[in-house]
Amino acid sequence: MAQQPHEIAVNVPQTLDPVYSNMIQIAYKDDEFTFIFLHQIPGINQAKAKAIVSITPRHAKNLLAVLTKTMADYEGKFGKIEQTGAQPAENVTTIRGYS
């Protein structure tokens, strides 16, 4: 029998500040993916880490599926997002098998 989606209460502390990221580094090893969200100021060859999130490979796969669906929903509502300027790979650094 398929598991039914369920709602959970989410508690967001008032002290939790939102962050803006325009670059990401992704590192992975056999048991986790780590996402380092960075903010790079245009014209400066430096970026500041704003948040680090580690998840299991299964959660990473689920994140990919959710992002794919959400992007399709967004483009269905607001129109296709055209790639301009930097290619996606230019804003992502992948570190394989880190320790």
LOMI-508754 format. One record per residue: x, y, z of N, C-alpha, C in turn; residue in three letters. Coordinates in nm, 4 decimals, always signed. Layout:
N
+----------+----------+----------+----------+----------+----------+----------+----------+----------+------+
:      n.u :      n.v :      n.w :     ca.u :     ca.v :     ca.w :      c.u :      c.v :      c.w : type :
+----------+----------+----------+----------+----------+----------+----------+----------+----------+------+
:        X :        Y :        Z :        X :        Y :        Z :        X :        Y :        Z :  ALA :
...
+----------+----------+----------+----------+----------+----------+----------+----------+----------+------+
REM end
This chain:
99
+----------+----------+----------+----------+----------+----------+----------+----------+----------+------+
:      n.u :      n.v :      n.w :     ca.u :     ca.v :     ca.w :      c.u :      c.v :      c.w : type :
+----------+----------+----------+----------+----------+----------+----------+----------+----------+------+
:  +0.0841 :  -0.1179 :  +0.0000 :  +0.0000 :  +0.0000 :  +0.0000 :  +0.0886 :  +0.1243 :  +0.0000 :  MET :
:  +0.0599 :  +0.2199 :  -0.0878 :  +0.1395 :  +0.3417 :  -0.0985 :  +0.1176 :  +0.4302 :  +0.0234 :  ALA :
:  +0.2245 :  +0.4920 :  +0.0671 :  +0.2157 :  +0.5812 :  +0.1814 :  +0.1521 :  +0.7124 :  +0.1377 :  GLN :
:  +0.0575 :  +0.7611 :  +0.2148 :  -0.0104 :  +0.8857 :  +0.1842 :  +0.0718 :  +1.0040 :  +0.2358 :  GLN :
:  +0.0772 :  +1.1137 :  +0.1584 :  +0.1469 :  +1.2319 :  +0.2086 :  +0.0776 :  +1.2823 :  +0.3349 :  PRO :
:  +0.1544 :  +1.3398 :  +0.4228 :  +0.0966 :  +1.3927 :  +0.5453 :  +0.1514 :  +1.5315 :  +0.5731 :  HIS :
:  +0.0770 :  +1.6079 :  +0.6503 :  +0.1195 :  +1.7420 :  +0.6856 :  +0.1907 :  +1.7376 :  +0.8195 :  GLU :
:  +0.2916 :  +1.8221 :  +0.8324 :  +0.3597 :  +1.8351 :  +0.9602 :  +0.3651 :  +1.9827 :  +0.9964 :  ILE :
:  +0.3694 :  +2.0095 :  +1.1254 :  +0.3844 :  +2.1469 :  +1.1714 :  +0.5318 :  +2.1836 :  +1.1610 :  ALA :
:  +0.5596 :  +2.2975 :  +1.1019 :  +0.6972 :  +2.3437 :  +1.0867 :  +0.7164 :  +2.4650 :  +1.1766 :  VAL :
:  +0.8157 :  +2.4568 :  +1.2630 :  +0.8471 :  +2.5661 :  +1.3537 :  +0.9704 :  +2.6387 :  +1.3004 :  ASN :
:  +0.9521 :  +2.7624 :  +1.2562 :  +1.0634 :  +2.8435 :  +1.2081 :  +1.0962 :  +2.9449 :  +1.3178 :  VAL :
:  +1.2108 :  +2.9284 :  +1.3834 :  +1.2468 :  +3.0221 :  +1.4914 :  +1.2555 :  +3.1653 :  +1.4407 :  PRO :
:  +1.2140 :  +3.2605 :  +1.5228 :  +1.2185 :  +3.4015 :  +1.4837 :  +1.3621 :  +3.4494 :  +1.4644 :  GLN :
:  +1.4574 :  +3.3791 :  +1.5222 :  +1.5975 :  +3.4185 :  +1.5099 :  +1.6622 :  +3.3651 :  +1.3820 :  THR :
:  +1.5886 :  +3.2845 :  +1.3055 :  +1.6414 :  +3.2292 :  +1.1814 :  +1.6283 :  +3.3325 :  +1.0703 :  LEU :
:  +1.7421 :  +3.3811 :  +1.0217 :  +1.7425 :  +3.4828 :  +0.9178 :  +1.7439 :  +3.4186 :  +0.7801 :  ASP :
:  +1.6690 :  +3.4735 :  +0.6851 :  +1.6782 :  +3.4235 :  +0.5477 :  +1.8131 :  +3.4622 :  +0.4878 :  PRO :
:  +1.8601 :  +3.3844 :  +0.3940 :  +1.9858 :  +3.4142 :  +0.3264 :  +1.9618 :  +3.4166 :  +0.1759 :  VAL :
:  +2.0440 :  +3.4927 :  +0.1059 :  +2.0402 :  +3.4967 :  -0.0400 :  +2.1664 :  +3.4294 :  -0.0911 :  TYR :
:  +2.1505 :  +3.3428 :  -0.1892 :  +2.2634 :  +3.2720 :  -0.2477 :  +2.2542 :  +3.2801 :  -0.3985 :  SER :
:  +2.3670 :  +3.3106 :  -0.4639 :  +2.3698 :  +3.3121 :  -0.6092 :  +2.4753 :  +3.2167 :  -0.6646 :  ASN :
:  +2.5276 :  +3.1317 :  -0.5768 :  +2.6283 :  +3.0334 :  -0.6156 :  +2.6205 :  +2.9183 :  -0.5157 :  MET :
:  +2.6584 :  +2.7999 :  -0.5598 :  +2.6537 :  +2.6845 :  -0.4703 :  +2.7725 :  +2.5929 :  -0.4981 :  ILE :
:  +2.8244 :  +2.5329 :  -0.3932 :  +2.9213 :  +2.4245 :  -0.4053 :  +2.8510 :  +2.2992 :  -0.3555 :  GLN :
:  +2.8691 :  +2.1895 :  -0.4277 :  +2.8070 :  +2.0631 :  -0.3894 :  +2.9174 :  +1.9607 :  -0.3716 :  ILE :
:  +2.9215 :  +1.9013 :  -0.2548 :  +3.0185 :  +1.7960 :  -0.2263 :  +2.9405 :  +1.6696 :  -0.1926 :  ALA :
:  +2.9976 :  +1.5557 :  -0.2277 :  +2.9291 :  +1.4322 :  -0.1928 :  +3.0281 :  +1.3217 :  -0.1636 :  TYR :
:  +2.9828 :  +1.2290 :  -0.0851 :  +3.0543 :  +1.1052 :  -0.0585 :  +2.9491 :  +0.9968 :  -0.0480 :  LYS :
:  +2.9868 :  +0.8766 :  -0.0108 :  +2.8933 :  +0.7650 :  -0.0184 :  +2.7674 :  +0.7819 :  +0.0654 :  ASP :
:  +2.7739 :  +0.8568 :  +0.1761 :  +2.6583 :  +0.8628 :  +0.2652 :  +2.5962 :  +1.0012 :  +0.2812 :  ASP :
:  +2.6455 :  +1.1022 :  +0.2081 :  +2.5830 :  +1.2339 :  +0.2203 :  +2.6182 :  +1.3264 :  +0.1049 :  GLU :
:  +2.5301 :  +1.4216 :  +0.0826 :  +2.5523 :  +1.5344 :  -0.0065 :  +2.5594 :  +1.6579 :  +0.0824 :  PHE :
:  +2.6543 :  +1.7457 :  +0.0555 :  +2.6646 :  +1.8704 :  +0.1299 :  +2.6550 :  +1.9860 :  +0.0319 :  THR :
:  +2.5630 :  +2.0774 :  +0.0608 :  +2.5394 :  +2.1953 :  -0.0219 :  +2.5898 :  +2.3164 :  +0.0548 :  PHE :
:  +2.6836 :  +2.3887 :  -0.0047 :  +2.7354 :  +2.5107 :  +0.0556 :  +2.6808 :  +2.6262 :  -0.0278 :  ILE :
:  +2.5874 :  +2.7001 :  +0.0298 :  +2.5243 :  +2.8117 :  -0.0393 :  +2.6105 :  +2.9359 :  -0.0190 :  PHE :
:  +2.6484 :  +2.9984 :  -0.1306 :  +2.7418 :  +3.1107 :  -0.1295 :  +2.6770 :  +3.2359 :  -0.1858 :  LEU :
:  +2.7302 :  +3.3506 :  -0.1470 :  +2.6903 :  +3.4764 :  -0.2086 :  +2.8158 :  +3.5402 :  -0.2665 :  HIS :
:  +2.8163 :  +3.5560 :  -0.3987 :  +2.9274 :  +3.6212 :  -0.4668 :  +2.8814 :  +3.7586 :  -0.5114 :  GLN :
:  +2.9586 :  +3.8592 :  -0.4747 :  +2.9274 :  +3.9951 :  -0.5176 :  +2.9813 :  +4.0109 :  -0.6594 :  ILE :
:  +2.8968 :  +4.0539 :  -0.7547 :  +2.9423 :  +4.0678 :  -0.8933 :  +3.0683 :  +4.1535 :  -0.9044 :  PRO :
:  +3.1619 :  +4.1069 :  -0.9878 :  +3.2843 :  +4.1804 :  -1.0124 :  +3.3952 :  +4.1544 :  -0.9120 :  GLY :
:  +3.3673 :  +4.0770 :  -0.8090 :  +3.4678 :  +4.0453 :  -0.7077 :  +3.4912 :  +3.8955 :  -0.7096 :  ILE :
:  +3.6154 :  +3.8549 :  -0.7145 :  +3.6491 :  +3.7128 :  -0.7224 :  +3.6526 :  +3.6513 :  -0.5831 :  ASN :
:  +3.5404 :  +3.6633 :  -0.5108 :  +3.5322 :  +3.6096 :  -0.3762 :  +3.3854 :  +3.5836 :  -0.3437 :  GLN :
:  +3.3620 :  +3.4786 :  -0.2673 :  +3.2255 :  +3.4463 :  -0.2258 :  +3.2257 :  +3.4161 :  -0.0768 :  ALA :
:  +3.1137 :  +3.4449 :  -0.0123 :  +3.0985 :  +3.4188 :  +0.1305 :  +2.9965 :  +3.3073 :  +0.1502 :  LYS :
:  +3.0346 :  +3.2073 :  +0.2302 :  +2.9404 :  +3.0998 :  +0.2613 :  +2.8285 :  +3.1565 :  +0.3474 :  ALA :
:  +2.7044 :  +3.1269 :  +0.3090 :  +2.5876 :  +3.1760 :  +0.3817 :  +2.5162 :  +3.0663 :  +0.4589 :  LYS :
:  +2.5249 :  +2.9406 :  +0.4082 :  +2.4605 :  +2.8277 :  +0.4760 :  +2.5216 :  +2.6988 :  +0.4243 :  ALA :
:  +2.5271 :  +2.5998 :  +0.5109 :  +2.5747 :  +2.4665 :  +0.4743 :  +2.4669 :  +2.3673 :  +0.5154 :  ILE :
:  +2.4259 :  +2.2832 :  +0.4203 :  +2.3212 :  +2.1842 :  +0.4459 :  +2.3705 :  +2.0484 :  +0.3980 :  VAL :
:  +2.3646 :  +1.9481 :  +0.4847 :  +2.4009 :  +1.8108 :  +0.4478 :  +2.2765 :  +1.7233 :  +0.4540 :  SER :
:  +2.2602 :  +1.6380 :  +0.3519 :  +2.1458 :  +1.5475 :  +0.3455 :  +2.1919 :  +1.4114 :  +0.2937 :  ILE :
:  +2.1079 :  +1.3113 :  +0.3123 :  +2.1398 :  +1.1778 :  +0.2641 :  +2.1229 :  +1.1724 :  +0.1123 :  THR :
:  +2.1858 :  +1.0740 :  +0.0461 :  +2.1653 :  +1.0588 :  -0.0982 :  +2.0171 :  +1.0410 :  -0.1345 :  PRO :
:  +1.9419 :  +0.9687 :  -0.0539 :  +1.7983 :  +0.9507 :  -0.0814 :  +1.7257 :  +1.0850 :  -0.0763 :  ARG :
:  +1.7573 :  +1.1685 :  +0.0226 :  +1.6949 :  +1.3004 :  +0.0299 :  +1.7387 :  +1.3881 :  -0.0873 :  HIS :
:  +1.8634 :  +1.3736 :  -0.1316 :  +1.9112 :  +1.4491 :  -0.2479 :  +1.8306 :  +1.4113 :  -0.3719 :  ALA :
:  +1.8035 :  +1.2830 :  -0.3883 :  +1.7236 :  +1.2361 :  -0.5029 :  +1.5819 :  +1.2921 :  -0.4937 :  LYS :
:  +1.5243 :  +1.2925 :  -0.3730 :  +1.3908 :  +1.3503 :  -0.3534 :  +1.3919 :  +1.5004 :  -0.3815 :  ASN :
:  +1.4980 :  +1.5699 :  -0.3396 :  +1.5103 :  +1.7127 :  -0.3655 :  +1.5121 :  +1.7401 :  -0.5156 :  LEU :
:  +1.5866 :  +1.6598 :  -0.5897 :  +1.5914 :  +1.6747 :  -0.7349 :  +1.4516 :  +1.6615 :  -0.7960 :  LEU :
:  +1.3767 :  +1.5615 :  -0.7525 :  +1.2409 :  +1.5408 :  -0.8049 :  +1.1494 :  +1.6575 :  -0.7699 :  ALA :
:  +1.1581 :  +1.7059 :  -0.6464 :  +1.0740 :  +1.8177 :  -0.6036 :  +1.1102 :  +1.9450 :  -0.6793 :  VAL :
:  +1.2404 :  +1.9710 :  -0.6967 :  +1.2814 :  +2.0893 :  -0.7724 :  +1.2367 :  +2.0821 :  -0.9181 :  LEU :
:  +1.2464 :  +1.9642 :  -0.9789 :  +1.2030 :  +1.9458 :  -1.1174 :  +1.0540 :  +1.9750 :  -1.1310 :  THR :
:  +0.9732 :  +1.9207 :  -1.0403 :  +0.8285 :  +1.9434 :  -1.0439 :  +0.7945 :  +2.0900 :  -1.0158 :  LYS :
:  +0.8599 :  +2.1463 :  -0.9160 :  +0.8328 :  +2.2846 :  -0.8794 :  +0.8698 :  +2.3801 :  -0.9923 :  THR :
:  +0.9818 :  +2.3549 :  -1.0602 :  +1.0226 :  +2.4399 :  -1.1717 :  +0.9218 :  +2.4294 :  -1.2868 :  MET :
:  +0.8746 :  +2.3091 :  -1.3146 :  +0.7731 :  +2.2908 :  -1.4195 :  +0.6451 :  +2.3660 :  -1.3834 :  ALA :
:  +0.6029 :  +2.3577 :  -1.2564 :  +0.4841 :  +2.4308 :  -1.2104 :  +0.5047 :  +2.5815 :  -1.2248 :  ASP :
:  +0.6217 :  +2.6300 :  -1.1835 :  +0.6536 :  +2.7723 :  -1.1912 :  +0.6481 :  +2.8211 :  -1.3361 :  TYR :
:  +0.7165 :  +2.7458 :  -1.4262 :  +0.7187 :  +2.7870 :  -1.5661 :  +0.5805 :  +2.7775 :  -1.6298 :  GLU :
:  +0.4981 :  +2.6835 :  -1.5831 :  +0.3612 :  +2.6752 :  -1.6322 :  +0.2800 :  +2.7980 :  -1.5934 :  GLY :
:  +0.3110 :  +2.8551 :  -1.4780 :  +0.2376 :  +2.9721 :  -1.4291 :  +0.2964 :  +3.1038 :  -1.4796 :  LYS :
:  +0.4285 :  +3.1143 :  -1.4831 :  +0.4935 :  +3.2421 :  -1.5137 :  +0.5674 :  +3.2456 :  -1.6467 :  PHE :
:  +0.5793 :  +3.1329 :  -1.7147 :  +0.6508 :  +3.1283 :  -1.8416 :  +0.7891 :  +3.0680 :  -1.8261 :  GLY :
:  +0.8422 :  +3.0226 :  -1.9381 :  +0.9710 :  +2.9543 :  -1.9392 :  +1.0829 :  +3.0491 :  -1.8986 :  LYS :
:  +1.1728 :  +2.9987 :  -1.8182 :  +1.2906 :  +3.0754 :  -1.7780 :  +1.3998 :  +3.0483 :  -1.8800 :  ILE :
:  +1.4438 :  +3.1528 :  -1.9472 :  +1.5493 :  +3.1398 :  -2.0474 :  +1.6847 :  +3.1519 :  -1.9798 :  GLU :
:  +1.7792 :  +3.0695 :  -2.0218 :  +1.9155 :  +3.0768 :  -1.9705 :  +1.9857 :  +3.1953 :  -2.0351 :  GLN :
:  +2.0366 :  +3.2849 :  -1.9555 :  +2.1154 :  +3.3965 :  -2.0050 :  +2.2397 :  +3.4095 :  -1.9185 :  THR :
:  +2.3431 :  +3.4670 :  -1.9729 :  +2.4645 :  +3.4884 :  -1.8950 :  +2.5333 :  +3.3577 :  -1.8614 :  GLY :
:  +2.5675 :  +3.3416 :  -1.7354 :  +2.6420 :  +3.2234 :  -1.6896 :  +2.5599 :  +3.0968 :  -1.7071 :  ALA :
:  +2.6254 :  +2.9950 :  -1.7548 :  +2.5617 :  +2.8641 :  -1.7638 :  +2.5513 :  +2.8061 :  -1.6234 :  GLN :
:  +2.4539 :  +2.7179 :  -1.5967 :  +2.4372 :  +2.6635 :  -1.4621 :  +2.5662 :  +2.6049 :  -1.4046 :  PRO :
:  +2.6438 :  +2.5359 :  -1.4861 :  +2.7653 :  +2.4723 :  -1.4361 :  +2.8685 :  +2.5744 :  -1.3898 :  ALA :
:  +2.8585 :  +2.6985 :  -1.4369 :  +2.9541 :  +2.8009 :  -1.3960 :  +2.9274 :  +2.8497 :  -1.2542 :  GLU :
:  +2.8064 :  +2.8295 :  -1.2027 :  +2.7716 :  +2.8718 :  -1.0676 :  +2.7673 :  +2.7565 :  -0.9691 :  ASN :
:  +2.8105 :  +2.6383 :  -1.0121 :  +2.8112 :  +2.5201 :  -0.9252 :  +2.9482 :  +2.4570 :  -0.9307 :  VAL :
:  +3.0044 :  +2.4318 :  -0.8155 :  +3.1304 :  +2.3603 :  -0.8050 :  +3.1004 :  +2.2286 :  -0.7364 :  THR :
:  +3.1379 :  +2.1180 :  -0.7996 :  +3.1142 :  +1.9864 :  -0.7412 :  +3.2451 :  +1.9309 :  -0.6899 :  THR :
:  +3.2437 :  +1.8865 :  -0.5649 :  +3.3606 :  +1.8246 :  -0.5030 :  +3.3240 :  +1.6795 :  -0.4773 :  ILE :
:  +3.3916 :  +1.5884 :  -0.5451 :  +3.3580 :  +1.4467 :  -0.5332 :  +3.4453 :  +1.3791 :  -0.4280 :  ARG :
:  +3.3839 :  +1.2920 :  -0.3502 :  +3.4581 :  +1.2081 :  -0.2579 :  +3.5385 :  +1.2865 :  -0.1562 :  GLY :
:  +3.4828 :  +1.3958 :  -0.1081 :  +3.5540 :  +1.4741 :  -0.0080 :  +3.5618 :  +1.3955 :  +0.1232 :  TYR :
:  +3.6456 :  +1.4430 :  +0.2129 :  +3.6531 :  +1.3774 :  +0.3439 :  +3.6483 :  +1.4784 :  +0.4552 :  SER :
+----------+----------+----------+----------+----------+----------+----------+----------+----------+------+
REM end
